[in-house]
Amino acid sequence: MGRRRAAAIIVYAAVAYGAAYTLDYTLILPRMQGPRNSLSILPLLLARMTLPAAGAFAALAVDGSLREWRRRLGLSMPRKVWVGLAIAVVVGAYTVSLPISVLLGTRMAPCGALEAMAQDSGMPAAILVALLLAAGIAAGATVNAFAALGEELGWRGYLHDRLRGLGVGPAGLAVGVAWALWHAPLVAAGYNYVLPLGGSCGAGARGAVAVGVFTLTLAGLGIVLEALRRWSGSVYVTAVAHGTMNGVAGLYALLVDGPRLVAPPAGLSVAAAFAVTALALAVWGRARL
């Protein structure tokens, strides 16, 4: 049984990471570094998001538990309160990241595409931000959550099932780091720290330093999502949280003018905000017991 599980983990890594990195270096990165804009890689990024799920199913087939895939991957329908909490936790953390960004030396002000939209529309910035936030949340809980499920079946599905004995903190941290490293080729090339923002919102970042900050961010987020996964019993909840993050992070990035290593969508301010959120959930979780 031990050999089967070890073989299953190897198969999971080969599919989830091997296929993703191959896609990165053969198709995605050449487009990121070329003259085409970031929208040209969107279909490839969506295909990439399915690979952790493919790895999960391949691993379950290897360890002989494919018949139990729904239970092993957490595919049970959650109560609505957990879906609402998933959205609130992510939006709350990103909101907390704004004052943290200011404390770390950035300036809170519309920049980039948001600044241009406010000028072109003549709409008050507060109303525009509220509308975009509502749209991001709606997308996050629906179409984005569906796309994010491809990743979540691997991270908070298969890996959660393998590591849950470690406890919320260690398991969440381990999965968060694994999740960040899965993104490493894209992040090193500037994704989330240069693209798709351009240079109008502050200095971008690439390379090992960007990967390091991104890992800190997903480590804290990993603990938050692990707590939601355990308490709700459903991977759908973490898919909604993940989808909401994808839906609102870009907006929060456009609210802060400053270095991307500090500012949202994945700078040090966001890493700190998710660490604070993880601590708050830990306190709340103890109070519930």
Secondary structure as GFF3:
##gff-version 3
##sequence-region A 1 289
A	DSSP	alpha_helix	2	13	.	.	.	ID=ss1
A	DSSP	pi_helix	14	18	.	.	.	ID=ss2
A	DSSP	alpha_helix	19	23	.	.	.	ID=ss3
A	DSSP	pi_helix	24	28	.	.	.	ID=ss4
A	DSSP	alpha_helix	29	33	.	.	.	ID=ss5
A	DSSP	three_ten_helix	38	41	.	.	.	ID=ss6
A	DSSP	alpha_helix	42	48	.	.	.	ID=ss7
A	DSSP	alpha_helix	51	62	.	.	.	ID=ss8
A	DSSP	three_ten_helix	66	68	.	.	.	ID=ss9
A	DSSP	alpha_helix	69	73	.	.	.	ID=ss10
A	DSSP	alpha_helix	80	103	.	.	.	ID=ss11
A	DSSP	beta_strand	107	108	.	.	.	ID=ss12
A	DSSP	alpha_helix	112	121	.	.	.	ID=ss13
A	DSSP	alpha_helix	125	140	.	.	.	ID=ss14
A	DSSP	alpha_helix	143	152	.	.	.	ID=ss15
A	DSSP	pi_helix	153	159	.	.	.	ID=ss16
A	DSSP	alpha_helix	160	163	.	.	.	ID=ss17
A	DSSP	three_ten_helix	164	166	.	.	.	ID=ss18
A	DSSP	alpha_helix	168	182	.	.	.	ID=ss19
A	DSSP	alpha_helix	184	188	.	.	.	ID=ss20
A	DSSP	alpha_helix	207	232	.	.	.	ID=ss21
A	DSSP	alpha_helix	235	253	.	.	.	ID=ss22
A	DSSP	beta_strand	256	257	.	.	.	ID=ss23
A	DSSP	alpha_helix	268	288	.	.	.	ID=ss24
###
